[in-house]
Amino acid sequence: DPMGLGMGDEEGTMLLLGTCLLYCARVTVPICAVALSSYFDWDKKQFGVVLSSFFWGYCLTQIVGGHISDQIGGEKVLLLSASAWGFLTVLTPLLTHITSAHLVFMTSSRFLMGLLQGVYFPSLASLLSQRVRESERAFTYSTVGTGSQFGTLLIGGAGSLLLDWYGWESVFYFSGLLTLLWVYCTCKYLLSEKGESSCIPGAGSAPEDLGTDSSPLFLQILGLSVPKQTKVPWKQLFRKAPIWAVIIAQLSTASTFFTLLSWLPTFFKETFPDSKGWVFNVVPWLVAIPTSLFSGFLSDHLISQGYRTITIRKFMQVIGSGVSSIFALCLGQTSSFCKAIVFASASVGLQTFNHSGISVNVQDLAPSCAGLLFGVANTGGALLGVICVYLAGYLIETTGSWISVFNLVAAVNSIGLCTFLLFGEAQRVDTDSVYVDL
């Protein structure tokens, strides 16, 4: 099959769409930032609380989500959480009209949203590590991960227009209803046809056959068939420097990505008040799609050329953390709108090289518990994200300048990059008698 996925193309496409809608729902609030702030009369610090509350929730369910997915299969976890966050997004604007404590309500709704979305990527990592060959992992992960740019793009374009035409509520209805539609289609078409899904040798552990019987999805989820428990060699894993290196690198890149994602719309709106929302909410993410795919392709290509896996992972990381930070710094210094768009695009675009660096490195190191480790790393990333996103709001409010925000981004990125360059490895470290590669 053309995508070279061990899973069918339909599945790959559905996962890409799922990631896309995940970001649609996530980015609704940053896109509506200025509108919401004026509607509810919030300042930067208060809005920083709303923006960062998402990540409090997000970091709580990562590890649990990864662990459950490793046990019962990622797709079940994906669909349950998606249906819940879809409903929540649709209900948000309706409920704001009922309550009077808007700040509390929006903060808690974002927190809940974070809880629900936190399970998504760990379960995706778990699903992919069980179904995709090592040589194709970077490309598959980049492809499915591209959904994040697609989603930000979709909501950046459609959302900015809806916002101008119909007000901020419409943006929430749009992304929520689309998510529910996606869940319905995935359940109906993919899970019912997937009797013959097979597992790939050398891809980690065999998942249970999913959806073979025709009983409804929810019954299958409730009557969980849990495969035999596998011992995760914790102490052994966390004594290994490469594991820590990848976790710290993941921490720094995740948190800086979240900071940019949350504050860029406001930055452009304030620095260039006359500019059009759909331009600056769309262009950087439009650039990120080809760069993400290209990084995955380049990475897999170089490895097949015989370069050492770890050399390539580190090279990707230098571009993803180092070069993108330089552009972020330029962004704070420029006063022309065109240059700002170029710098923002370069910074966001190059960050996608992380998909082929550390994101895949977790699966190199420990395929047997990739979902769980990814969860640990992302939890830290979200926690640091809370701090960075709030700190960014605080810095703008106190210094009155955006330069401090971009300095923060660059500093955090550099720490992660240096750690990974010093200690990163790509050999398996979780070798456990249960998981002998076939």
C-alpha positions in Angstrom: 0.0 0.0 0.0 1.3 3.4 -1.0 1.7 4.9 2.5 3.7 2.0 3.6 1.7 1.7 6.8 1.3 -1.7 8.4 -2.2 -0.5 9.0 -4.6 0.1 6.1 -4.6 3.5 4.5 -8.1 4.1 5.7 -6.9 3.7 9.3 -4.0 6.0 8.7 -6.3 8.6 7.2 -8.8 8.3 10.0 -6.0 8.7 12.6 -4.7 11.7 10.7 -8.3 13.2 10.8 -8.6 12.4 14.4 -5.4 14.3 15.3 -6.6 17.1 13.1 -9.9 17.4 15.1 -8.1 17.0 18.4 -6.2 20.2 17.5 -9.4 21.9 16.2 -10.9 21.5 19.6 -7.8 22.4 21.4 -7.0 25.6 19.5 -10.6 27.0 19.6 -9.8 29.0 22.8 -6.4 30.5 21.6 -8.1 31.5 18.3 -11.0 33.2 20.1 -8.6 34.7 22.7 -9.1 38.3 21.9 -12.9 37.9 21.4 -13.3 36.0 24.6 -11.1 38.4 26.6 -13.2 41.4 25.5 -16.5 39.5 25.9 -15.8 38.4 29.5 -13.5 41.4 30.2 -10.4 39.4 31.2 -6.8 40.6 31.2 -3.7 38.7 30.1 -3.1 37.1 33.5 -6.6 35.8 33.8 -6.6 34.6 30.2 -3.2 32.9 31.0 -5.0 31.0 33.7 -7.7 29.8 31.2 -5.1 28.9 28.6 -2.9 27.0 31.0 -5.7 25.2 32.8 -6.0 23.0 29.7 -2.5 21.7 30.3 -3.1 20.9 34.0 -5.8 18.4 32.8 -3.7 17.3 29.9 -0.8 16.2 32.0 -2.9 14.2 34.4 -4.2 11.5 32.0 -1.1 11.0 29.8 0.5 8.1 31.8 -2.8 6.4 32.5 -3.9 6.8 28.9 -0.6 5.2 27.6 -0.8 2.4 30.1 -4.4 1.5 29.4 -3.7 1.6 25.7 -0.7 -0.7 26.0 -3.1 -3.1 27.7 -6.4 -2.9 25.8 -5.4 -1.3 22.4 -5.1 2.3 21.5 -8.2 2.7 19.3 -10.7 2.0 22.1 -9.1 4.7 24.2 -9.0 7.1 21.3 -12.6 6.9 20.4 -14.0 7.1 23.9 -12.0 10.2 24.7 -12.9 11.8 21.3 -16.6 11.4 21.8 -16.4 13.0 25.2 -14.3 16.0 24.2 -16.6 16.5 21.1 -19.6 16.8 23.4 -17.8 19.1 25.8 -16.8 21.5 23.0 -20.4 21.8 21.7 -21.7 22.4 25.2 -19.2 25.1 26.2 -20.9 28.1 24.6 -24.3 26.9 25.7 -23.2 26.6 29.3 -21.5 30.0 29.4 -24.9 31.6 29.0 -26.3 29.7 32.0 -23.5 30.4 34.5 -22.3 33.7 35.8 -18.9 32.7 37.1 -17.3 32.8 33.6 -13.7 32.6 34.6 -14.3 29.6 36.8 -16.4 27.9 34.2 -14.1 28.4 31.3 -11.1 27.3 33.4 -12.8 24.1 34.5 -14.1 23.3 31.0 -10.6 23.7 29.6 -9.2 21.6 32.5 -11.7 18.8 31.6 -10.9 19.2 27.9 -7.2 18.6 28.9 -8.1 15.5 30.9 -9.9 14.0 27.9 -7.3 14.9 25.3 -4.4 13.8 27.4 -4.9 10.2 26.5 -4.8 10.8 22.7 -1.1 10.8 21.9 0.0 8.1 24.3 -2.6 5.8 22.9 -1.5 6.8 19.4 2.1 6.0 20.3 1.0 2.7 21.7 -1.1 1.8 18.6 1.7 2.7 16.2 4.5 0.9 18.2 2.4 -2.2 17.9 1.5 -1.9 14.3 4.3 -0.2 12.4 7.7 -1.4 11.4 10.7 0.4 12.9 12.1 1.6 9.5 8.8 3.3 8.7 8.0 4.7 12.1 9.3 8.2 11.6 7.3 8.7 8.4 4.1 7.2 9.9 4.3 9.2 13.0 5.0 12.4 11.0 2.1 11.6 8.8 -0.4 11.1 11.6 1.2 13.9 13.5 0.7 16.2 10.6 -2.9 16.1 11.7 -2.0 18.6 14.4 -1.0 21.2 11.8 -4.0 20.4 9.7 -6.2 20.9 12.6 -4.7 24.2 13.7 -4.8 25.2 10.0 -8.5 24.2 9.6 -9.6 26.0 12.8 -7.2 28.9 12.0 -8.9 29.5 8.6 -12.5 28.4 9.2 -12.4 29.6 12.8 -11.2 33.0 12.0 -13.8 33.5 9.4 -16.6 32.1 11.6 -15.4 34.3 14.4 -15.7 37.4 12.2 -19.1 36.4 10.8 -21.0 34.7 13.6 -19.1 35.3 16.8 -17.0 33.0 19.0 -19.7 30.5 19.9 -19.8 29.3 16.3 -16.2 28.2 16.4 -16.9 25.9 19.3 -20.0 24.4 17.6 -17.9 23.8 14.4 -15.1 21.9 16.0 -17.2 19.9 18.4 -19.7 18.7 15.8 -17.0 17.7 13.4 -15.3 15.6 16.2 -18.6 13.8 16.9 -19.1 13.1 13.2 -15.5 11.6 13.0 -16.2 9.3 16.0 -19.4 8.1 14.4 -17.7 7.4 11.1 -14.7 5.7 12.6 -16.9 3.4 14.7 -19.2 2.7 11.9 -16.8 2.0 9.1 -13.4 1.1 10.5 -14.2 -0.9 13.5 -16.9 -3.0 11.9 -14.6 -3.9 8.9 -11.5 -4.6 10.9 -11.8 -8.3 11.5 -8.8 -9.2 9.5 -6.3 -6.8 11.0 -3.0 -8.6 11.4 0.1 -7.8 13.4 3.5 -7.1 11.9 6.4 -9.1 12.9 9.1 -7.0 14.6 6.8 -4.2 15.5 6.6 -4.9 19.2 3.8 -6.8 20.8 0.7 -8.2 19.3 -2.5 -6.3 20.0 -5.7 -8.2 20.5 -7.8 -8.5 17.4 -10.1 -5.6 17.5 -13.7 -5.5 16.6 -13.9 -9.0 15.2 -17.3 -9.8 16.6 -20.2 -7.7 15.6 -21.2 -6.7 19.2 -21.4 -2.9 19.6 -18.1 -1.1 20.3 -19.2 0.0 23.8 -19.9 -3.5 24.9 -16.5 -4.6 23.7 -15.0 -1.8 25.6 -16.8 -2.7 28.8 -16.2 -6.4 28.4 -12.5 -5.6 28.1 -10.4 -8.4 26.9 -7.1 -7.6 28.6 -4.0 -9.4 27.3 -1.6 -11.1 29.7 0.0 -8.6 32.0 3.5 -7.7 31.1 6.0 -6.5 33.6 7.5 -3.1 32.8 11.1 -3.0 34.0 10.7 0.3 35.7 13.8 0.6 37.8 16.0 -0.7 35.0 14.4 1.8 32.5 14.8 4.9 34.7 18.5 4.1 35.5 19.2 4.6 31.8 20.6 8.0 30.7 19.0 7.8 27.2 15.5 7.5 28.7 16.1 10.6 30.7 17.6 12.4 27.8 14.5 11.7 25.6 12.2 12.7 28.4 13.9 16.0 29.1 14.0 16.8 25.4 10.4 16.0 25.0 9.6 18.2 28.0 11.2 21.2 26.5 9.9 20.9 23.0 6.4 20.1 24.1 6.2 23.1 26.5 7.6 25.6 23.9 5.3 24.3 21.3 2.3 24.8 23.6 3.5 28.3 24.5 3.6 29.3 20.8 0.3 27.5 20.0 -1.4 29.4 22.9 -0.1 32.9 22.5 0.8 33.4 18.8 -2.8 34.4 17.8 -2.8 37.1 20.5 0.8 38.2 19.6 -0.2 38.9 15.9 -3.5 40.5 16.9 -1.8 42.9 19.2 1.4 43.6 17.3 -0.2 44.0 13.9 -3.8 45.0 14.7 -4.8 45.6 11.0 -3.7 42.1 9.9 -6.2 39.5 8.9 -6.8 36.6 11.4 -7.0 33.9 8.8 -3.5 34.9 7.5 -1.5 34.6 10.7 -3.6 31.7 12.0 -3.1 29.7 8.8 0.2 30.4 7.1 2.6 29.0 9.8 0.7 25.8 10.1 0.4 25.5 6.3 4.2 25.6 6.2 4.4 23.0 9.0 2.6 20.3 7.0 5.2 19.8 4.2 8.1 20.2 6.7 6.7 17.6 9.0 6.2 15.1 6.1 9.6 16.0 4.7 11.3 15.4 8.0 9.8 12.0 8.4 10.7 11.1 4.8 14.2 12.5 5.1 14.8 10.7 8.4 13.7 7.3 7.2 15.6 7.8 3.9 18.9 8.6 5.6 18.6 5.7 8.0 18.0 3.3 5.0 21.1 4.8 3.4 23.0 3.3 6.3 23.5 6.3 8.6 23.3 5.4 12.3 19.8 5.8 13.7 20.9 8.0 16.6 22.9 10.4 14.4 19.8 11.1 12.4 17.6 11.4 15.4 20.0 14.0 16.8 20.3 15.8 13.5 16.5 16.1 13.3 16.5 17.4 16.9 19.1 20.1 16.2 16.8 21.5 13.5 13.7 21.0 15.5 14.9 22.6 18.7 17.9 24.7 17.7 17.2 26.3 14.4 13.5 26.8 15.2 14.5 28.8 18.4 16.7 31.1 16.4 13.6 32.0 14.3 11.5 32.5 17.4 14.1 35.0 18.7 13.9 36.9 15.4 10.1 37.0 15.7 10.4 39.1 18.9 12.7 41.6 17.2 10.9 42.3 13.9 8.4 45.1 13.2 7.2 44.1 9.7 4.2 41.9 9.3 5.7 39.9 6.4 8.9 39.1 8.2 6.9 38.1 11.3 4.9 35.7 9.3 8.1 34.2 7.7 9.8 33.8 11.1 6.7 32.4 12.8 6.3 29.9 9.9 9.9 28.9 10.1 9.8 28.4 13.8 6.6 26.4 13.9 7.5 24.5 10.7 11.0 23.4 11.9 9.6 22.3 15.2 7.9 19.5 13.4 11.4 17.9 12.9 10.9 16.8 16.5 8.4 14.2 15.2 11.4 12.4 13.5 13.7 13.1 16.4 12.6 12.5 20.0 9.0 11.4 19.3 10.3 8.4 17.5 13.3 7.9 19.7 10.9 6.7 22.5 9.9 3.9 20.2 13.5 3.1 19.4 14.4 2.8 23.1 11.4 0.9 24.5 8.8 -0.4 22.0 7.2 -2.6 24.7 6.1 0.4 26.8 6.4 3.2 24.3 2.8 4.4 25.1 3.6 4.6 28.7 7.0 6.3 28.4 5.6 8.8 25.9 2.9 9.5 28.5 5.6 10.2 31.1 7.4 12.5 28.8 4.3 14.3 27.7 3.0 14.7 31.2 6.2 16.6 32.1 5.9 18.6 28.9 2.3 19.6 29.7 3.3 20.5 33.3 6.1 22.6 32.0 3.7 23.9 29.4 1.3 25.1 32.1 4.2 27.0 33.7 5.5 28.5 30.4 2.0 29.4 29.1 1.1 31.2 32.3 4.6 32.7 32.6 4.3 34.1 29.1 1.1 35.8 30.0 2.7 37.1 33.2 5.8 38.4 31.3 3.7 40.3 28.7 1.5 41.8 31.4 4.5 42.9 33.5 7.2 43.8 30.9 4.8 45.0 28.2 7.0 43.4 25.6 6.7 40.1 23.7 10.5 39.7 23.4 10.6 38.0 26.8 8.2 35.3 25.6 10.4 34.3 22.7 13.5 34.4 24.9 11.7 32.0 27.2 10.9 29.7 24.3 14.5 29.7 23.1 16.0 29.1 26.5 13.7 26.1 27.3 14.4 24.6 23.8 18.2 24.8 24.2 18.2 23.0 27.5 16.3 20.0 26.0 18.5 20.0 22.9 21.8 19.9 24.8 20.6 17.1 27.1 19.5 15.0 24.1 22.8 15.6 22.2 24.9 14.6 25.2 23.0 11.5 26.3 20.7 10.3 23.6 20.9 6.8 22.3 18.8 4.6 19.9 19.4 1.0 21.1 16.6 -0.8 22.9 16.9 -0.6 26.6 13.7 -2.4 27.6 14.8 -5.9 26.5 12.5 -8.1 28.4 12.0 -11.9 27.8 8.4 -11.3 26.8 9.3 -9.0 24.0 11.8 -10.8 21.8 11.7 -9.3 18.3 10.4 -11.8 15.8 
